Amino acid sequence: MPKRLVRGGDIFTKLVKPYLKKAAKSGGNFKGVLKGEIHEIAGVKVVDNFVFTKQTKAVRNKLRRQFNRSERKKFLKGLNEADLRKHGFTDAEIKRVQSGKVPKGYQVHHKEPLDDSGTNNPDNLVLIRNSPDHQLITNHQRWSTGKLLPGQSAEITWPVFPPGTTIWPPTRWARTTITYGPFYDNMVI
């Protein structure tokens, strides 16, 4: 019998989504799917009552233009040098951040997305490692809200960073834990 290709959305729906509901009640860590693997991000918790209301494209684009023009740069320039050093950024990377530029392998992420009620307020921004952290959260948002039309709402599970988080992960050497991967080839989901 030919093997069925297991897609990330299938893994999310069958394995991760039910876990996240339980994790929200028990204080568990966020898990997400990337390249057929489930990663756990230690320290990022989950809430199950995040009400996501899809913004119109016009509203989202206006906020995104503002972010691209000035807010990203302001946020980066406002990051604490001691926090950047603690994370493990080099002097050259810190200089880049202090000039308002994103270091290689990172981006500025909206904790509450612009697709929803998110703003460009610095409290809603975090400098986050692209892979796997940002990709895991972006995949989660896409699979949880992708079918919503502008104005529609859904109560979903959502990853929540520890209060005051401006850089993620806490150190650049932090790794996610893979709790499901290709070694489960024969698993039926």
N, C-alpha and C positions, 0 to 999 in steps of 0.2 A: 504494500500500500504506500503511495507517495506521501512524503512528509508535507504537512500543511504549514505554510509560512505563517509564523506568529508575528503579528504587527504590534507596535508599541501601544496603539489605541486599544487592542485586545487585552494586552497585559494590564493596562491601566484599568479598564472596565472590570475585568475578572478578578484581579488580585490586589491592585493598589487602592482603588476606590473604596472597597469594603474595609481595608486596613485603615485608611485615613479617617473614616467615620468612627472607628473604635479608638484610634489614636487621639482624636480630638477630645474624647471623653476621659481618656486615661493619662493625658499629658505626653503622649508618644511623639517621636520625631517625625518630621515630614519625610515621605518617600515619593520618588518620582521615577519615571521611565525614560531611559535614554539608550538608543541603539540596542533594544531588546533586553536591557538589563534594568533591574530595579536597584536604585541607589537610595540609601538613607543618609539624610543630612543631619548629623547630630547637632543639637542646639536650636534648630529651626522647628518650632512646634506647629501644631495644626489646630485651626478652629473649624467647626462644622456649620457655623451659622453666618458665614460671610454672604451678605446679599449683594450679588453682582448684578448691576443694571447696565446693559449695553448702551454706551454713548452713541450719538450719531457720529458719522464720519467727520462732519464739519467741526463739531466740538473737539473731538479727539485730535484732528489735524491742527486746529488752532493752538491747543496746548502743546502739541509736539513741536510746532514751529517755534513757539516761545522757549521751549526746553532746548532745542537745537541752537537757537540764536544766542541765548544768554544764561539760562538757568543751570545747565550742565557745568559750564565753566565756573559760575559763581559757587556752585556746590563743591567742586573739586578744589578751588582756591581756599575754601573755608575748612577743608579737612585738617585735622590736628597732626602736626609733624610727628609727634610722639606715637600716635596711633599708627601712622604709616610705617614708622620704624619697627614698632612691635609686630606688625603684620609681616614684615620681612622685605619691604621694598628697599631697593638700593638707593644710593644718593641720587643717581641719575633719574631713577623713576620718581623719586620724591620731588625733584626739581621739575620734572614734567607735570606732575599733578599740581604743584604749586603755580604752574603757569596756566592751569586750566585745561590741560590735555589728559586724556585717559591713557593709562599705561597699557602696554601690549598685554593681551590676554584677559582684559577686564572691560567692563562697561558700567555706566551708571544706570541703575534699575529703579523703577517706580515700585515701591512696596505694594501700594494699592494702584493698580494699573490705570493709565489714562483711558483705556477702553471702558472703565467703570467710573468711579467717583474720585479717582486719584488726581492729585494736583502736583505742581512743580515745587511745592514747599520743601525745603531741605530736610524736614523731618520725614518726608515720604520717599527720600532718595537713599540709595546705598551703592557704594562702589563694590561691584560683585565680580568674582571670577567667572569668565564665560563658561568654561567647561570643567566640570559638569554642572555646577550650581545654577547658573542662569538658564542654561538649556533645560534643566529639569523643571524649573519653575515655569518657564515659557511653555513647555509641552503640557504641563498640568493645566495652565490657563486655556490653551487651545482645546484640549479634550473636554474640559469642564464647561466652556462657554461658547465653543465654536458654532453651535447651532442657533444661538440667540440672535434675534433681530434687534435693531436699535429700538430702545424703549422697553424691551422685554427684560424681566428679572428672573433670577434663579438663586436659591440658597445653596451654596456649595461649600466644600472644604477648601481651606486656604492656608498657605504657609505663612507663618508669622515669625519675624526675626525678634531676637531678644530686644527689650527696650533700649533705645539709645544707639543701636547698631548703625554705624556709618560705613564700615568696611566688612565684606564677607568673602571668605571665611575669616575667622579671627586671626589665623596665620596662614600664609600662603602654602605651608606644608600640610595643612589639614586635608584629609582625604575623606571622600564619602565611602560608606560601606556598601558593597554590592551584596544584596541579599537574594538575588535571582539573576541567572545569566544563562549563557549558551550551554552550560553543563546540564541544563534541564531540558535538553532537546526532545526527549520523549514525553514530556509533560503535556497532557491534554488540557487546554483551557477553552 
